[in-house]
């Protein structure tokens, strides 16, 4: 598989538009999936999960694919990104090559040209360094006796040493620098790459001396840096020295072993995350290739997002000492917040993945992993319960800690399952945990709202703002709503995507008491209605779409479905494909028999009002549930009276709103 390294902004927008217009979704998918025509769409077996009955649909008219089994969907670019595990610009270039579209970089300034030349010089210098250091290891007396001797003493096979391109730096101050200069490499490139150091007296010396060397590769296999381990005992020298950060090496974006592991991660649909270089190599040698390390830095969001391209499942495997436990705790929260599934495994005290792998057979290692990996709830509970030692206050703090971690999970169904497991494990009522969970998520939502409130129209000062008619407003913002995607939010965004560009008829009262009618754009109506009641969507992808509608409407533009299908954010493209697809198609035979079916597009006003009101009703129900829970909790008399008054008012508003919708009030 060819990997490209161009940044997204290197491809001109008109070229991106040409790629989207030229690429035919049925041809792109057809290269990988056998498709059969059924109605206006094409169907086949999904390439992203195993299935016997085809549920994978391709819509040539809309330029999207959608699997109704696993839920994946998007444009032709998304399909290539997902199937070939490429980045957005890499997928664009893949399609450009397929359709013989010339991709020229935008005209750049001399400074930009120099920047590209400098970056390529770094890659070339580091590739040269890797070849030189590997040559030292295999083909010199010092390298074989010291460097290769060390690796073999650790039990590393020659094929594994070669696979990871390990090397050795001579224990002399200028050995590498002198050779590189003799081979016509520039002193400036050697210093900027981090392989050489410029001293105060003007001398240039090697950064790595007398060390075994571990090249760090990016996802496409190019060397971007090194880690070097010293072999002699000298407390004045650091055990490990890493390359400094450069234009092409940023520690927060790099994972050791990702190039060697990515295919195994895809095949196994799981990634083991360890701490060190030798941990990765030893596990590879033991037959476990889906493993990477966050060496040189603690786990970062950027590293988690990189792994998310290959799998939704991570297993954190750290040492069992206090430092390893602390790192695992931090990693759990980060992985969960990014929407991935996480399990944990701690090795026995005094052991790490490297030592444990070398002292066990491959079968014993795999059996240990299978038997000892735990979901994060049991992992935290077992560790923290031991600290609590039956103390009710410390046990309560433990429970709050676990619930705080569950609150980071973006998917509401997954959260509810974790809450149930926690309740059973800690022997506490599930409703109590739900109340605490919602409190924490409300707090986080309020904090985000305060720091990231989007600028929107000011209806109070806007004379052209829509006047709501026949809609009972939610008088209090319902930030208390359960966070996460809901059917009401998805339905509202579906209407925006499918019919946002159309007009609908709105009735409103005039000053003389009569009713007037006016045609209003549906997207403008929905955006104004939500803004009037300060309602945001809790799902981040849905809210991103809503914000984009707000921004474009403020510029007198209405985004279309195709705008979001061709979006640069894969999550938004997948959402557009999801909400714009249906496995059901109205047969033309109805019209052949003079039977005409009323469609949603014929009743846009009713559909828009109903969707908005259903969202408001959902938020009210959640707020009322919260008030009812508050009444069941111990409180003083004044607080109870205030809560009762608020509950009565919310029920009155709910009754009026339900009457407007035409739904049955159960309460």
N, C-alpha and C positions, 0 to 999 in steps of 0.2 A: 504494500500500500504506500503510495507516495504521499508525503506530508509536506504542506506548504507552510511558509513562515511569514507570510505577508500580513500586515496589520489591516483591520477592516477599512480604515480611512484611506488606504492606498488604492482602493478600487473606486473609481468615480461613480457617483450616484446614477448617472445615465447608463453606465455599463451594468450596474446592479439591476436597474429597471429592465434593460434589454434581456438580461439572463432570466428574470422572472417571466417576461413576456414570451420568450422563446422556449423555455423548458416546458415540455408537456409532461404533466404528472403521470399519465398512464405509461409513457415511454420510460421515464425515470424509474418508477416502481417496477415496471415490467422487466427491467434488467435483473431483478432479484426475486420477483414473485410471479407465479403463473396466474394470470387474471382471466376471468370469463365475464362476458357482458350479461347483465341482468337489469332490465329496465334502462334507465339513463346512466347507471353507474356500472363500474367493473368490480368484481369480487374475487377474493382469493384467500388463501390461508395466511394468517399474520406471521411475518418474519420475526416478530419480537416476543412471541410466546408460543408454546405448543398448543395446537388445537386440531380437532378432527373435522369440525364443521366450519367452513369459511365464514368469518365475521369481519374480514378486512375489506373495507370499501374504498374505492377510488372514484372521485367525482371529477371528470375532465372539465365539465362546465365551470366549476368553482376553483379548480386547481388545487384540491386538497385531498388528503387521505385520512381515513378514520377507522380505527379498530374498535368495534363494539364489544370486544372481549376484554382486552387489556386497557383500552382507553387511550392509547397513543394516537396522535393525529398531528397534522400540520401541512406545510407546503412541500414542494419538491426539495427545497433547500433543507427543510427540517428532516425529511426522510433520509437524505444523504448524511446529514449530521448524526442522526440517530443510528443508522445502519452501519455506516463506515467509521463512526466515532471521530468525526472531524469537527473543527471549529467552524464558526459562521463564514469567515473569509475563505477557509480551505474548501468548504462545501460549494461556495460560489465559484471558485476556480475549477473545481471538479466538473461542475455543470458547464462552465464556459468551454472547457476542453471537449466535453461530450458534443456540444453544439457548435464547435469551431468558432467561438466568439473570442475575438482578440481582446485581451485584458491588458490595457496599458495603464501604467501608474500615472496618477495625476501629475501635471507639470509641477516640478518642485524647484525650490530655490537652491542656490549653491550650498547653503548651509544644510538643507535637508539631504542633498546628495552626499555631502561630507559625513553626515550622521550615518547614512546607510553604509558608506565605505568603512567607517570606523567600526560599526557593529560587525560587518563581515570580517574585518581584520581580527576582531576578538575571537570569532568562531575559528578562523584559520589558525590563529596562534594556539588556541586551546586544543585543537585537533592535533597540531604538531606536538604539543606537550604530551598528549596522551600516547602518541606513537613512540616518542622518545623515552618516556618513563617505562612503558611496557618493554621496549627494547633493552633498557637497563636491567629490567627484572630477569628476562629470559637469556640474554646474550652477553652478559658481563659476569666476571668472577664475583665482584662485590654484590651484584644484584642477586645472583643465584644463591650464594652462600648466606646472605643476610635476609634479603627481601623474600625470595622464593622459599628459603628455609623457614621463615616465619609463617608464611601461608600454609605450607605443607604440615608444619608442626601443629597448626590449628585444625588440620584435617581437611583443608580445601583441596578438592581435586583440580587437576590442570584444566579440564574443560570448563569448570566453573570460574576459575581465575581468568581464563580467556574470555568467557562470556561477559564478565563485568569489566574487562579491559584493565585489570589491576596493574600497578607499576611500582617502581622504586626510584627514589631520588637519592643521588649520591651524597655522602656526608662531607661535602666540600662546599665552600661558600659561593662559588660562581660556576659550578660545573654545568648546570643547565643553561644559565644565561650566556656563558661563553659559546656553547655549542649552537644555541639559537642565533646568536649574532653572526657566527661563522656561516650559518645556513641562510643568511640574508633576511632574518626577521628583524623588524625595527625595534629599537630600544623602547620607544614610546608605547608600542603595542604590548611588549612584554610587561611593562609597568602597569598599563591600564588593565590588562587581563588578570593581574594579581599574581602572575608567576614570578615576577621579579620585584625587588624593592629598591627605591632610590634613597640612598643614605645622605645625611647632611653634608658629608664631604664630597658628594658628587659621584661616589661609587655606586654601581648597580650590582646587587647580589641576589641570590636565590631566596625566595620565600620559604621553600620546602627543602630541608636538608636532613639527610639520614632518616627518611621516613618511608613507610609503605604507603602507596598512593591509591586513593579510591576516586576515580572519575565520576562526576555527577552529570547525568544526561538529562536533556529535556524530553518531552514526549515523542519527538521525532527522531531521537537518538543522537543528537549533536551534543558534544561536551560543552558544558557551560561553566564548570568549576571543578574544584578538587577538594577532597579532604585527605589530610595526611596524618598518620599515626607514628609517633616516635617509638623507637625500639630500644633505646638505652635508658637506664634509670637515672633521671636527673630531675629533681623536684623543682628546679628553677625553670624548666621548660614545660610548656603545655603538652599534655598527652596527645590531644588532637589540635590541628591547625586547619582552618577552612579558608577557602578563597574569599577575598572581600567581595562585597556586592559591586556589580558592574552593570553596564547597560543590558547585558543578556542574562545576568544571574542575580536574582532577588530571592533571598532565602524563603520569604513567605510564599513564593509561588512555586518553589521547587520541592520535589519529592524524590528521594533516592530510590532507584530501582523501578521507577514508573515505566521506563521504556522496556525493560525486560519483563515487567509484570502485566502490562495492560491487556494483552490477549488472554492470559490466564484469568484475570479479574472478570473479563467479559464472559468467558466460558463458565466459570464457577459462580458468577453473579454474587461475588463477595470479595472483600479486600481485607487482608490482615494488616494492621497498622502497628509497626514496631518502632523502636527508638534509634537503633544504631545500624551502621553499615554492615557489620559482621552478622547482626541479627538477620538481615535480609539475605545475605549470601548463604549462611548456614541453613536457613529454611529452604532456599532454592535447592541446595544440595540434598536436602532431605525429601525432595519431591513436592514441596509446596511453593509454587511459583507466584501465586496471587498475593504478594506481600510487598509493601513499601515502607520507607522510614522517613520521618520528619526530622532528619538530622540537621544539626546546626541551629535549630529553633524549636520552640514548642509549637504544637499543632496550630495552624492558622485557618481562618475562614477560606482563604484562597486555595489552600491545599484540599480542604474538604470539597469545595466546589469543583476542583479538578477531578477528584475521584467520582463525584456525582455523575460525570459524563459516562463512566464505565459501569457503575453499579449503584444500587440504592442501599446496599448492605455493607456495613463496616464492623469489623471485630477488632477492638483495641487490645493489644497484647503488650503489656508493660511489665517491668520488674515488680516484684512484690514488696519492695522497700517503700518507706514513706514518700520518697520523691516520685516513684512510679505510680503510687496510689493517687497522689495529688495531681499528677499529669493526666491520669485516667479520668478522674473526676471532672477536670476542666474540659477534657476532650469530649466527654459524654454530652455535656450541655451544648457545646458548639455543634456537634454532629446532629443532634436532635433538632436544634433550631434551624438547621439547613434542610430539614425534612427527610433525613436519611434514617434508616433503622440501625441501631447500634447494640452490639453485645460486647462484653468485656471478659478478659481472661488475665489473671495474674499468675505468674509462675511462682513456684515455692521460693521462700526467702533465701537469698544467696544465689539464685538462678536467674538467668535471662534467656530470651529466645535462642541466642547463640549457644550458650553452654548447654542448655537443655536439649537442643537439636543434635548437638554433637555426641551427647551421651545416650541417645535413644535411637532406636530404629525408626524408619519412616512410619511404619504402622503404629508403633508406640506413640510417636508424636501426634499422629492424626487422631488416635484414640483419646489422648490426653486433651486435645483441643475440643473434640466433640463432647467429652464428659464434663469439662470444667468451664466452658464458656457460659456466661449468664446474661440475661437481660439486665438493663441498668437498674431496675427496681430492686431485684434480689441482690445485685452487687452492692448497691448503696446500703440497703437494709442490713445485710449481714455485717458490713464493716462498721456502720454507725451504731447499730444496736449493741455491739460489743462495747463501744465507748459509752453508751447511755447507761448500761448496767442497771436497768430497772428503774432509773430515776425518771419520774413522770414528766418533769420539765424538759429534761434532755431528750426524752423520747418524743415529746411534742415538737421540739425543734427539729428532730430527725424527720418526722412526718412532713413538717413544713418544707424541709429541704428537698425531699422526694417530690412533693407536690409542685414545688418551684421548678424542678426539672421537667415534670410532666407538662407544666404550663408552657414550656418552650416548643412543644410539638405542634406544628401548624395544622395537622389534619385532625378534625374534630372526632372522627370515628376512632382513630388510633388513640387519641387522648382518653376517650371514654373507656377503652379496653384497658389502658394502663391504670386508670383510676380504679377500675373494678379489681384488678390484680393487687394493687396497693392496699385496697380496703380489706381484701381477704388475707393478705400477708400480715398486715399490721393489726387485724381484728378491730376495725373501726368502721362506723357506718359510712357507706358510700356517699350519702348525701352531704355529710360533713366535709368530705374531701372535695366534692363538687363545688360547694360554697366557697371553700378556700381557693380552689383552682380559679373560679370565676373572679374572685377578688384580686388575685394576682394578675390575671390577664387584663382586667379593667385598669389596674394601676399601670401596667406596661402600655396599654393603649392610650391612656391619658398622657403619659409621659411622651410617647411618640407624637401625639396630637399637638402638644404644646411646643415641641421642637421642630415639627415638620408639617405645620398647617398650611395647606395649599391656598394660594391667593385665588379667591373666587369673586363672582359679582356680588355687589352689595345691594340686595333687593330692597332694603329700606330706603336707599337713596336713588334707586333706579326707577324712573317714571315708566319705563317700558316693561317692567317686570310683570310676569304673568300673575293674574289674580286667581287664586284657587277657588273653584266652584264645586259645590256638592262634595267636598272632601273635608272630613274632620281632621284638623292638624294634630300631630303629636306635640303637645305643648312643652314637653321636656325632652331634651336630647337623650337618646337611649344608648349612651356609651356603655351601659351595663349589659348590653346584649352579649350573648355567648359568641366569642370570636371564632372565626373559621367560616369557610364557605357554606352557604345555605341554599336550598332550592330557590328561595325568594330572590337572593342576590343574583344567582345565575340566570334566572328568568328575566330579570330586569336588564342585565347586560346582553342577553340573547336578543331582546327586542331592539336594543340600541344597535347591535351589529347587523341585524337583518332588516330593520325598517327605520333606522335612525335618519336616513336621508329623505324619508317621506313626510308628507304633511298630514295633520289630523285636525278635526274640527273641535274647538274648545268653546264652551258656553260660559259666560261670566256676567255678573250683575253690573249694570251701569248706574250712574249717579241718580237717574230718575226712577230707579227701582225696577226697570225692565231688564230682560236678559238679552244679551247680544252674542253673536257668534263670530268666530275668527279662525282662519286656518293658521296653524302654528306647526313649525317643524317638530317632529316627535322627539328628536334628541334634545332640542332646546327645552322642550316641556319637561322631560324627565330630569335633566340636569338642574333646572330651576326649582322643581318640586323637592328634590333632595336637598338642595342648598337652603331652601326656605325652612326646613326642619333640622338643618345641620346634621344630616345623615350621611355618613361615609360607609363604604363597604368594608367589611372586615377582612375578606380574602385579599391578600396583597396583589395578586395578578388581576382580579376583577377591579380592584381600586385603581390599578395602573391604567386599565382601559378607560375607566371613568374619568380619571384625571386628563388623559389624552383627549377625550371628548370635550372636556371643559376648556382646555387650552386651544383646541382648534376652533371651537365655536366662538371663543373670544376673538378669533381672527376671521370670523365669518366663513369658516370652512366646516363642512360636515364630513368626518371620515367615513369611508365605506367599509364593507366587509373585506374587500380586497386589500385595503390599506393595512388591515391587521393580519391578513393571511400572509402578506409579504413583509411583515414586521421583522426587524433585526433581533428582537427578543424571542428566543424559541418558545418560552412559556406562553407568551401572548399569541404567537402563531398557533400553537397547539390548542389554546383555548378557543380561538376563532374557528378552527377546524372542528372542535368538539361541539360548540354551540351552533355551528352552521350545518351540522350533519344530522341525518335521521335515517334509521333503517327502514322507515316506512315511506312509501310513495303513493299518492292518490292516483288510482287507475283512471285512464281516459275513458274507460268503458262506461263510467257513470254518465258522462255527458252524451255518450252514444245512445243511452236510454232516456235522455232528457231529464236526468236527475242531477241537479246542480247543488253542490255542497258549499255552504258558507265557510270561507277561509278566514284565518286570523287576520290576514292582510286587509280584509274587508271591514274589520271591526277594530281598527287601530286605537281609536279613542278609548273604547271600553277596555282593550287589552292593556294599554299604558296605565290607565287609572287603576285597574285591578292589580297590576303587578306592583305599582308603588304602594298601594294600600295594603297588599299582602305583606310587603316588607315591613311596613309600619306596624302591622298587627303582630308580626313575628317579634319585633323589638319590644312591643308592649307586653307580650306574653312573657318574655324573658325578664323584663323589669318586674312584672307582677310576681313571677316565681321568686325573684330575689327578695322582694318585700315579704312574701309569705315565709321564706326561710328566716328572714330577720326577726319576724314575730315569734318564731319557735325558739330562737336563741335567747339566753338570759339577757335582760336589759332593764333599765329603770323605767318608771311609769311615764315620765315625760317623753322619752324616746319612743316608747310603745305607742303613746297617743299620736305623736307626729307620724309614725309609720302607718298607723291605721288610717289617718286622714289622707295620707298620700295614696295608700292602697285603694281607698274608696274613690278618689279622684281618677286614678288610673283605670279602675274597672268601669267608671262612667264613660271615659273616653273610649275604652275598648268596645263597650256596647254600641256606642254611636258609630264607631269605625266598622265593626262587624255588620251592623245594619246596612251601612253604605255598600259594603262588599256583597252582602246578601248571604253571609255565612251564618251558621248556627252558633250561638253563644252557649257554651257548655257550662261556664262557671255560674 
